[in-house]
Amino acid sequence: MAESRALKLADPDATARLGHAFGQALIATKPAQFCVYLDGELGAGKTAFARALLAGLGYQGRVPSPTYTLVEPYTAGGFELLHADLYRLKDPAELDYLGIADQFAAGCLLLVEWPERGQGRLPPADLKLGFSILDTGRQVTLEALTAEGTRLLALPSFDHLPQKI
């Protein structure tokens, strides 16, 4: 079931197109709930992707990085979206106080940066995106981990994306 592909993102606009395509794909598939893990080093494009995904869902407000708040909630595209950045998390048990597990219900999208820091306390991912910095641009590996993730990646909205590697 696990499908994966790697894309080269030549510039920030390519990251924005990818995020926007994901937002549009989520609207098209209307999953009951969906969890995305965003892996990658600092500056690799995780938050830029999250901002673009929210724009693809139709959100027009400011999208701050949740580095200090840990979780930022949004309503867009018919979904409740939680954008979590666990970089500052010291212990996965801290997630219990944030209530992410309680909020991840029907109609919820969860984007998690630094998911390894919440290991054992997060819902399983439907999709995992691994961002890495190249000499020029970025690379992202998309890995569908569930049938819902595979269905999302199979949509035609991803056919016009940046060059596949």
Secondary structure, 3 states (H helix, E strand, C coil): CCEEEEEEECCHHHHHHHHHHHHHHHHHHCCCEEEEEEEECCCCCHHHHHHHHHHHCCCCCCCCCCCCCCEEEEEECCEEEEEEECCCCCCHHHHHHHCHHHHCCCCEEEEEECHHHHCCCCCCCCEEEEEEECCCCEEEEEEECCHHHHHHHCCHHHCCCCCEC
